[in-house]
Amino acid sequence: MKIIKDKKIVDDNWSHLADDEVISQGDITVSLSRWKDEKSSLRDHAGKIGIRLA
């Protein structure tokens, strides 16, 4: 998927995980509720983690 970042079209390398999806390698986003439930294990994730508020 492509996104616009800093006025340029770039690849979106993030995986946007549903609450029931297995945590994948690389940069991921998770819901706030998943973060609250699994933050101790998510902190050990090797990639970057984004938390979706909506």
Kinemage of the C-alpha trace (Angstrom):
@kinemage 1
@onewidth
@group {chain A} dominant
@subgroup {mainchain}
@vectorlist {calphas} color= white
{ca met a 1} P 0.000 0.000 0.000
{ca lys a 2} L 1.160 3.539 -0.680
{ca ile a 3} L 0.712 6.494 1.688
{ca ile a 4} L 1.591 10.169 1.574
{ca lys a 5} L 4.339 11.123 4.022
{ca asp a 6} L 6.104 14.481 4.036
{ca lys a 7} L 4.395 15.380 0.728
{ca lys a 8} L 5.809 12.255 -0.972
{ca ile a 9} L 4.206 8.964 -1.960
{ca val a 10} L 5.963 6.143 -0.094
{ca asp a 11} L 5.369 2.471 0.728
{ca asp a 12} L 3.451 1.735 3.933
{ca asn a 13} L 5.635 -0.906 5.588
{ca trp a 14} L 3.496 -1.213 8.723
{ca ser a 15} L 1.263 -4.213 9.450
{ca his a 16} L -2.055 -3.081 10.921
{ca leu a 17} L -3.062 -6.043 13.091
{ca ala a 18} L -6.570 -6.939 14.203
{ca asp a 19} L -6.952 -7.959 17.834
{ca asp a 20} L -7.111 -11.652 16.898
{ca glu a 21} L -4.167 -11.666 14.452
{ca val a 22} L -0.823 -13.236 15.300
{ca ile a 23} L 1.909 -10.675 15.955
{ca ser a 24} L 4.129 -10.483 12.893
{ca gln a 25} L 7.705 -9.329 12.474
{ca gly a 26} L 8.459 -5.769 11.468
{ca asp a 27} L 6.613 -2.579 12.341
{ca ile a 28} L 3.047 -3.097 13.585
{ca thr a 29} L 0.051 -1.177 14.841
{ca val a 30} L -2.339 -2.592 17.430
{ca ser a 31} L -5.520 -1.336 19.049
{ca leu a 32} L -5.366 0.432 22.388
{ca ser a 33} L -7.286 -2.426 24.014
{ca arg a 34} L -4.785 -4.995 22.692
{ca trp a 35} L -1.911 -2.834 23.926
{ca lys a 36} L -3.465 -2.718 27.406
{ca asp a 37} L -4.000 -6.507 27.438
{ca glu a 38} L -0.634 -7.557 25.955
{ca lys a 39} L 1.802 -4.708 26.611
{ca ser a 40} L 4.309 -6.837 28.527
{ca ser a 41} L 4.794 -9.165 25.541
{ca leu a 42} L 4.468 -6.382 22.949
{ca arg a 43} L 7.308 -4.450 24.591
{ca asp a 44} L 9.641 -7.288 23.567
{ca his a 45} L 8.652 -6.917 19.888
{ca ala a 46} L 11.705 -6.268 17.700
{ca gly a 47} L 10.002 -3.749 15.387
{ca lys a 48} L 8.298 -0.438 16.031
{ca ile a 49} L 4.821 -0.456 17.593
{ca gly a 50} L 2.037 2.020 16.894
{ca ile a 51} L -1.110 2.167 19.004
{ca arg a 52} L -4.393 2.917 17.230
{ca leu a 53} L -6.723 5.079 19.284
{ca ala a 54} L -9.780 4.601 17.081
